[in-house]
């Protein structure tokens, strides 16, 4: 799997990169057909935002989360992404 992490108005430190990678791998381990993932971490005044796009076979799954703390936004994003990946997996299983 190819994982890209970029920052918009924020420097992506190695600690932030490791934290994001760990959280995304938890959600991705449910589904084997993920070809690539692109995460964008951004900061605008008091709003910190994390968003990710997963490219899977036949569909792109996009998710985003906002919070006052960037690490909390990544946690929220991981939970949302986990639910979306499981939902997509169930849809494929029923077809």
C-alpha positions in Angstrom: 0.0 0.0 0.0 1.2 3.5 -0.9 0.7 6.1 1.9 1.2 9.8 1.4 0.9 12.3 4.2 1.1 16.0 3.4 0.6 19.1 5.5 -1.2 22.3 4.6 0.1 25.2 6.8 1.7 22.7 9.1 5.0 20.9 9.1 4.6 17.1 9.2 7.1 16.0 11.9 8.2 12.4 12.2 6.2 12.0 15.4 3.0 13.3 13.6 3.8 11.0 10.6 4.2 7.9 12.8 1.0 8.7 14.8 -1.0 9.2 11.6 0.4 6.0 10.0 -0.4 3.9 13.0 -4.0 5.2 13.2 -4.6 4.6 9.5 -3.1 1.1 9.5 -5.6 0.1 12.2 -8.5 1.0 9.9 -6.9 -0.4 6.8 -6.1 -3.8 8.2 -9.9 -4.7 7.9 -9.7 -4.6 4.1 -7.0 -6.0 1.9 -7.8 -4.3 -1.4 -6.5 -0.8 -0.5 -4.1 0.3 -3.2 -3.2 3.7 -1.9 -4.0 6.3 0.7 -3.5 10.1 0.8 -3.8 12.0 4.1 -3.8 15.8 4.4 -3.3 17.5 7.7 -4.2 21.2 7.8 -4.3 24.1 10.3 -6.4 27.2 9.9 -6.4 29.5 13.0 -8.3 27.6 15.7 -9.5 24.8 13.4 -7.3 21.7 12.9 -8.4 19.3 10.2 -7.4 15.8 9.1 -8.7 14.2 5.9 -7.9 11.0 4.1 -8.8 9.4 0.8 -8.4 5.6 0.4 -8.3 4.2 -3.1 -9.8 0.8 -3.1 -10.8 -1.5 -6.0 -13.9 0.2 -7.6 -14.3 3.1 -5.2 -12.6 6.0 -3.4 -13.4 6.4 0.3 -13.0 9.9 1.6 -13.3 11.0 5.2 -12.5 14.1 7.2 -12.5 15.3 10.8 -12.0 18.6 12.7 -11.0 19.4 16.2 -9.1 21.9 18.3 -6.2 19.5 18.6 -4.6 17.8 15.6 -4.1 14.5 17.4 -7.7 14.4 18.4 -8.8 15.1 14.8 -6.7 12.2 13.7 -8.3 10.0 16.3 -11.8 11.0 15.1 -10.7 10.4 11.5 -9.5 6.9 12.4 -12.9 6.0 14.0 -14.9 7.4 11.0 -12.6 5.7 8.5 -12.9 2.4 10.3 -16.7 2.5 10.1 -16.6 3.4 6.4 -14.2 0.6 5.5 -16.3 -1.9 7.4 -19.4 -0.6 5.6 -17.7 -0.9 2.2 -16.5 -4.4 3.0 -20.1 -5.5 4.0 -21.5 -4.1 0.8 -19.0 -6.0 -1.3 -19.7 -9.2 0.7 -23.4 -9.0 0.0 -22.9 -8.6 -3.7 
